[in-house]
């Protein structure tokens, strides 16, 4: 009886593991869809050092990569003013904004334009990545970030199309 119960438990666990593996596998890109290496719409402005950082080093590994990623940026925020980026969207589209800082300091992230209402978050760095689901109200999301203290903050942000 014990052997039967253990066998059934093992079969159940293998079945759940297989189901989870299939559900968590990335989807192939849809025809005509931009991938991770697609050109960025708009560039960072304000107090950020973007040179040579895009997709490089351990910071770029801080967020998971998805085939549906529309935009991805790594930057060092070296001034206390907002750096903004624009990402093309379509009205009513669902998007996932993910962000993480990989150096010491504090970070403030906000969606400036392109969604109903407003969204912002302050986070201590370094830390786990955060995310928020957004529904676009226009053709463009504008994302802003800045450091909150005297430390330079290295940040990775990305927008994933959930539509």
C-alpha positions as CSV (number, residue, x, y, z in Angstrom):
1,X,0.0,0.0,0.0
2,X,2.8,2.4,0.9
3,X,4.6,1.6,-2.4
4,X,1.4,2.4,-4.4
5,X,1.0,5.7,-2.5
6,X,4.6,6.7,-3.2
7,X,4.3,5.8,-6.9
8,X,1.1,7.8,-7.3
9,X,2.8,10.8,-5.6
10,X,5.8,10.6,-7.9
11,X,3.6,10.4,-11.0
12,X,1.6,13.4,-9.8
13,X,4.7,15.4,-9.1
14,X,6.2,14.6,-12.5
15,X,2.9,15.5,-14.2
16,X,2.8,18.9,-12.4
17,X,6.4,19.5,-13.3
18,X,5.7,18.8,-16.9
19,X,2.7,21.1,-16.9
20,X,4.6,23.9,-15.3
21,X,7.5,23.5,-17.7
22,X,5.1,23.8,-20.7
23,X,3.3,26.8,-19.3
24,X,6.4,28.7,-18.4
25,X,8.2,28.1,-21.7
26,X,8.6,31.4,-23.7
27,X,6.3,31.8,-26.7
28,X,7.8,32.1,-30.1
29,X,7.7,35.7,-31.6
30,X,4.6,36.5,-33.6
31,X,5.2,37.4,-37.3
32,X,6.2,41.1,-37.6
33,X,6.9,41.5,-33.9
34,X,9.9,43.3,-32.7
35,X,12.4,41.4,-30.6
36,X,14.8,42.4,-27.8
37,X,17.4,43.7,-30.2
38,X,14.9,45.9,-32.1
39,X,15.8,49.6,-32.2
40,X,14.7,51.7,-29.3
41,X,12.1,54.3,-29.8
42,X,13.4,57.5,-28.3
43,X,16.6,57.7,-26.2
44,X,17.3,58.6,-22.6
45,X,17.5,62.3,-21.8
46,X,18.7,63.9,-18.7
47,X,21.2,62.7,-16.2
48,X,22.1,59.3,-17.5
49,X,25.2,57.7,-18.8
50,X,24.0,55.3,-21.6
51,X,27.3,54.9,-23.5
52,X,28.3,51.3,-23.9
53,X,25.9,49.9,-21.4
54,X,23.0,48.6,-23.6
55,X,22.7,44.9,-23.2
56,X,26.2,44.6,-21.7
57,X,27.5,42.9,-18.5
58,X,25.8,41.5,-15.4
59,X,23.3,44.4,-15.2
60,X,21.7,43.2,-18.5
61,X,21.2,39.8,-16.9
62,X,19.3,41.2,-14.0
63,X,15.9,40.9,-15.8
64,X,14.5,37.9,-17.6
65,X,14.4,38.1,-21.4
66,X,11.2,37.5,-23.3
67,X,10.5,37.2,-27.0
68,X,7.7,39.8,-26.5
69,X,10.2,42.4,-25.1
70,X,9.6,45.7,-27.0
71,X,12.3,47.8,-25.3
72,X,15.2,47.3,-22.9
73,X,17.6,49.8,-21.4
74,X,20.5,49.8,-19.0
75,X,21.6,53.1,-17.7
76,X,23.6,54.7,-14.8
77,X,21.6,57.6,-13.3
78,X,24.2,60.0,-12.3
79,X,22.1,63.1,-11.5
80,X,19.0,63.7,-9.4
81,X,16.8,64.7,-12.3
82,X,14.5,62.5,-14.3
83,X,15.7,60.5,-17.3
84,X,12.9,59.7,-19.7
85,X,12.4,57.1,-22.4
86,X,9.6,56.7,-24.9
87,X,8.3,53.3,-26.1
88,X,5.8,52.9,-29.0
89,X,2.6,51.2,-27.9
90,X,-1.0,50.9,-29.3
91,X,-4.1,52.1,-27.4
92,X,-5.6,49.4,-25.3
93,X,-2.5,47.2,-25.4
94,X,-1.4,45.5,-22.2
95,X,2.3,45.9,-21.3
96,X,4.5,44.8,-18.4
97,X,7.1,47.4,-17.2
98,X,10.0,45.6,-15.3
99,X,12.7,47.5,-13.5
100,X,15.7,46.7,-11.2
101,X,18.6,48.6,-9.8
102,X,21.9,46.7,-9.5
103,X,24.0,49.1,-7.5
104,X,23.7,50.7,-4.1
105,X,21.3,53.7,-3.7
106,X,17.7,54.5,-4.1
107,X,15.6,54.6,-7.3
108,X,12.3,56.3,-8.3
109,X,10.5,55.0,-11.4
110,X,7.3,56.5,-12.8
111,X,5.2,56.2,-15.9
112,X,4.9,59.8,-17.1
113,X,2.5,59.5,-20.0
114,X,0.5,56.9,-21.9
115,X,-1.6,55.3,-19.2
116,X,-4.8,56.2,-17.4
117,X,-4.0,57.6,-14.0
118,X,-0.4,57.6,-12.8
119,X,2.0,55.0,-11.4
120,X,5.3,55.5,-9.5
121,X,7.5,53.5,-7.2
122,X,10.5,54.2,-5.0
123,X,12.8,51.2,-4.3
124,X,16.0,50.6,-2.4
125,X,18.9,49.3,-4.3
126,X,20.1,46.7,-5.0
127,X,17.1,44.6,-4.8
128,X,14.8,42.1,-6.6
129,X,13.2,43.3,-9.8
130,X,9.8,44.9,-9.7
131,X,7.1,45.0,-12.3
132,X,3.7,46.6,-13.0
133,X,1.1,45.8,-15.7
134,X,-0.1,48.8,-17.7
135,X,-2.8,49.4,-20.3
136,X,-1.8,52.0,-22.8
137,X,-4.1,54.9,-23.6
138,X,-2.1,56.2,-26.6
139,X,0.6,55.4,-29.1
140,X,3.5,55.9,-26.6
141,X,4.5,55.2,-23.0
142,X,6.9,57.6,-21.4
143,X,8.9,56.2,-18.5
144,X,11.0,58.2,-16.2
145,X,13.6,57.3,-13.6
146,X,15.9,59.1,-11.2
147,X,18.1,58.5,-8.3
148,X,16.9,59.6,-4.9
149,X,20.2,60.1,-3.0
150,X,23.8,61.1,-3.7
151,X,24.8,57.7,-5.1
152,X,24.9,56.9,-8.8
153,X,22.3,54.1,-9.5
154,X,22.7,51.6,-12.3
155,X,19.2,50.5,-13.5
156,X,17.8,48.1,-16.0
157,X,14.3,48.6,-17.4
158,X,12.2,46.8,-20.0
159,X,8.7,46.8,-21.5
160,X,7.1,43.5,-22.5
161,X,4.0,43.3,-24.8
162,X,1.3,41.2,-23.1
163,X,-1.3,41.8,-25.8
